[in-house]
Amino acid sequence: MIHTHTYDALVVGGGGAGLMTAIYLSRAPNLRTAVISKLYPTRSHTGAAQGGICAALANLEEDHPEWHAFDTVKGSDYLGDQDSIQVMCEEAVPVIIELEHMGLPFSRTPDGKIAQRPFGGHTHHFGQGPVRRSCYAADRTGHMILQTLYQNCIKNGVDFYDEFQVVDLILSDDGRCGGVIAYEVASGDLHIFRAKAVEFATGGFGRVWSITSNAHANTGDGVAIALRRGIPLEDMEFYQFHPTGIYRLGILITEGVRGEGGVLRNDHGERFMERYAPTMKDLASRDVVARAISKEIREGRGIGGKKYVYLDATHLGADVIENKLPDIADFCRTYLGVDPVKEPMPIQPTAHYGMGGIPTDVECRAVDAAGQVIPGLYAAGECACVSVHGANRLGTNSLLDLVVFGRRGGIAMAEFCKTAELPPLPANPTAGIEEQFRRLLVTEKGEPAARLREEMQDVMQDAVGIFREGPGMEAALVKVRELKQRFKNVLVMDKGKNYNTDLLEAWELGNLLELAEVTTVSAINRTESRGAHLREDYLDRNDQEWLKHTMVTRTEDGSLAISYKPVVIKQFQPKERVY
Ligand SMILES: Cc1cc2nc3c(=O)[nH]c(=O)nc-3n(C[C@H](O)[C@H](O)[C@H](O)COP(=O)(O)OP(=O)(O)OC[C@H]3O[C@@H](n4cnc5c(N)ncnc54)[C@H](O)[C@@H]3O)c2cc1C
C-alpha cells in the first residue's frame, strides 16, 4: 500500500545535523515540517560522540576564531574551502552559547564557565602548541547534544516519522527536488512524502570498512541515493581513520584521552609520537597520528609484534579518568577487561569519518557538477561536503559542523519555502524503488548479504585504508565491482513485510557497495598524498595539479564520470604541513 503526505519542509535524519535544522524550521511561522528517521532519533550516531565540540570561547586561555580557522585549514591539508571554514569558526562561538541556553549540560570550570580541553591539531598563535578549545560534557558530549536537540524539537511540536527508511529522492522533470520515498519498517508500506524543500542529514558510511568506530546503521544511504539520482559526490577519496579504536573491535577511544594527557607507546615502551610530530606529539592531527601508529605496527613495534600499540592513561590518576572519561573507562572494563586506571589500552586505527559527500554551498544547498544549485535539495552533517574538513577533519569539528550548518540549513530552507511552489510529482514516483525491492525479494538461491559485506569490508580495509597504492586499489576496484555483480543475486531470506530488517540490510549493502566503488575510483584517480589520502606510490602533496576537489557523478550509462571544482582559498596560502 502507498501512502502520501505533504509538508513544506522535510528533514531526513534525526542526528545532530537533522535535529538542529528541524529546530530552526519549527521556529518559522506556518511551516509544516517533519523529520524522517530510520532510527529512533536519539539512537543516531551523534549520540556516540564522546570527546567534544570546539569553539574559540577562550574560557581558559586566549583563543580566536581566526586561530581555529587556521588550524582547520591546515588540518584539511589546504583542501578545505576557506569561506565555509570561516563561517564555521565564527559561528561556533554563538552556536555553543545557544546550545548552553537550550539546556545542554556542559562540564564546567571551577568558576562556572563551559570547560574546555585540548584536541588534536587545535593550536594557539597559528601552530605554536595545543590550546584548550573543545567544549565537552564529560565523554558523553554527543549524547547530551542529541538529547538536548531532541527535547527542543518535541517542545516545538516537530512531526517525527521514526523507523521510516528513506529509499529514494523525488526529482521533478525540471530538476527540482519534490520530496522522498520512504519504507515504513513496521509495515513494509511505501510512503510518498512531498515537500518544497528536503534536507539530507543521513550521516556517515563507516561500515564500508571492517575495523570501524561507526554504528551498524551508518551505511551512507543518503549519499548513495544522491549518487543514483545523478548528483555528484565530492572528495570521496578522503576517509578518516581515527588513531585510537579498541584493538580488533574498532570501538572508539576518544581523542579526549590524549587531550587529558594520555600518550601512545610502542612495544619498547617508547613515546613514539615525539619522533613524528615534535611540537604537537600525541595531539598532532588524526591522519598524522593514525599513520604513525600504522608505521610502528608495520615495522614490528606493535605490542608483542601484534597489530596494536598502547594508549597509556595510567599516569592521569583515577580522579581524571573516572570524572572526565567515565564512559571510556567503562568500555575498556566491559569489552577488554582492562582497567585504564591501572593498565594501558590496546588500540589500533579505526575507520571513522567521511570528509566527502553531497556537495553543498554555505547555505547547505546541494549543487551539481557544474556548481548549479539543485532547487529544493539541501544536505548537512556528515553526509554533506561543504568542505570545512577538506582532506582531513580535526577532532571536535564534526559536532560543530552539524550545529552550525544544521542551523544554516534550517534558516535557508524556511526562507526558500516562503516563495517556492510544491513541484509536480513525476509519473510513477515509486516505480524505481519497487523494482529494486522486488529484485531483492525474488532470489531463491544466492549469497547472503553478510558474506558480500565482509568481503567488501576486508578488501577496503586492506587496499583503500590508511596506506594506498595504485595496483592494490585497482585490484580492490575489480573486487568491489565483482561484489556488485554478485549482489544482484543477494539472498534475502525473510520474504515478509513486517520489520523485514533482512531486506533493509541487503538494500543498505547496495549503498555501501556504491560508496566503496566511488571511494576507490576517486582514490585511484588522485595521484598525490594529501591529508587522509596517503599514496605510497605518490608520497608528496602536489598543489600544482591536485589543489582541487574531486566530483564523481554516475552517468546515465552507469559509468562514473570525474570532474573537478576549485578550492576556495582566502587568507591562508597552502604551506608545508608539520606538527
Ligand atoms: C564513536 C564516534 C565518536 C565521535 N566523537 C566525536 C566527537 O567527540 N566530536 C566530534 O566533533 N565528532 C565526533 N564524531 C563524529 C560525529 O559524531 C559524526 O560525524 C556526527 O555525529 C554525524 O552526525 P549526523 O547528524 O550527520 O548523522 P548521524 O548522527 O549519524 O545521524 C544520521 C541520521 O540519519 C538517519 N538516517 C540514515 N539513513 C536514513 C534513511 N535511509 N532513512 C531515514 N533516516 C536515515 C538515521 O536514522 C540518523 O537519525 C564521532 C563519531 C563516532 C562514530
The ligand as an ORCA input file, in Angstrom:
! r2SCAN-3c Opt
* xyz 0 1
  C      32.154      6.815     18.067
  C      32.203      8.199     17.494
  C      32.654      9.254     18.259
  C      32.692     10.546     17.728
  N      33.128     11.581     18.520
  C      33.102     12.840     18.032
  C      33.451     13.953     18.862
  O      33.741     13.818     20.045
  N      33.427     15.180     18.321
  C      33.070     15.401     17.017
  O      33.056     16.552     16.592
  N      32.730     14.363     16.225
  C      32.718     13.098     16.696
  N      32.350     12.055     15.887
  C      31.815     12.340     14.552
  C      30.380     12.820     14.661
  O      29.779     12.274     15.802
  C      29.542     12.430     13.451
  O      30.195     12.830     12.284
  C      28.190     13.133     13.529
  O      27.559     12.830     14.739
  C      27.258     12.784     12.383
  O      26.040     13.439     12.631
  P      24.885     13.490     11.558
  O      23.789     14.302     12.137
  O      25.445     13.908     10.253
  O      24.463     11.971     11.405
  P      24.043     10.853     12.494
  O      24.110     11.327     13.877
  O      24.766      9.631     12.119
  O      22.511     10.665     12.169
  C      22.077     10.151     10.925
  C      20.572     10.115     10.952
  O      20.113      9.781      9.661
  C      19.123      8.804      9.762
  N      19.161      8.037      8.516
  C      20.216      7.488      7.898
  N      19.823      6.870      6.779
  C      18.486      7.049      6.694
  C      17.492      6.646      5.774
  N      17.789      5.911      4.703
  N      16.217      6.995      6.012
  C      15.874      7.720      7.104
  N      16.776      8.123      8.010
  C      18.062      7.795      7.793
  C      19.456      8.000     10.988
  O      18.286      7.410     11.498
  C      20.002      9.080     11.904
  O      18.948      9.674     12.619
  C      32.294     10.758     16.393
  C      31.845      9.708     15.629
  C      31.821      8.427     16.161
  C      31.370      7.299     15.267
*
